[in-house]
Amino acid sequence: MSTEFPRFVDRFRQPEYTGKNRCTPCTIVNVTMAVFVSAGLTFVTPLLGVVFFAFSLAAIYLRGYFVPGTPTLTKRYFPNRLLRLFDKHETATPAPQETDREPEEVLTEANVIASCEEIDDLCLDEEFRTTWHDTMERVMEEGAEKSDLSRILDADEANLEFEEHDNAFLARIDGRRLGQWESRAALVADLAAARVLGDRYDDWDELTVDNQSRILSGLRIFLETCPECGGTITAEQETVESCCRSMEVVAATCEGCDARILEVEQNR
Ligand SMILES: [Zn+2]
């Protein structure tokens, strides 16, 4: 077979909607519509129905959809709860369990946060902040990310692998995902806070790893300077687009190195 044909086909491909970017709800909607429209056409002219069905399946395969505007329409009209089931945008924080301790409660008991002196809000204890930053520096100097994390997760350090892509920093063992952070800076902040909390709060080791992780990411809200570059961290509302939906998040980002420190989805 000549190589011309695949190249001709390639011109129709839309990689942004196929392969790992494929939107499953969009594909389901489109295949369903292809079946109904083709069935209707078959009553008029059987050949037309068959041709239409083949054409629309080819379009769905190569372009992700054949009904124009599908991804936008799906984002707009499908219930968010349903889209979340198919969503590939991985969020870092595990879902809370009933037996979990509330982050605010634990951090208050550990004297890490307390009511602010001047405004009606919670503030980070200044002594904790200093120790936390010193520990972050130590974690980075020692290059202790893997050894600290494998101890916390009770995993074999030699098999632990880190993987970094936009706004996600993943820890894997044999391809299995063990944990996810917004960035390496976020991981360093958590590991340092875990060291300090382990010394400061007697029941720390009794908490589940997921519960610890919720507490640690809650603590990151109070971070003002970046663990990696010392830059100022600013929080703002953003819209994050993933394959099938757009969501409103509050994102804290370092102004110096662009590291994402925290991302919290709004109105879940
Ligand atoms: Zn930074």
Residues whose N, C-alpha, C, O or C-beta is under 5 A from the ligand:
A	BS01	ZN	C226 E228 C229 G230 G231 C254 G256 C257 D258 A259
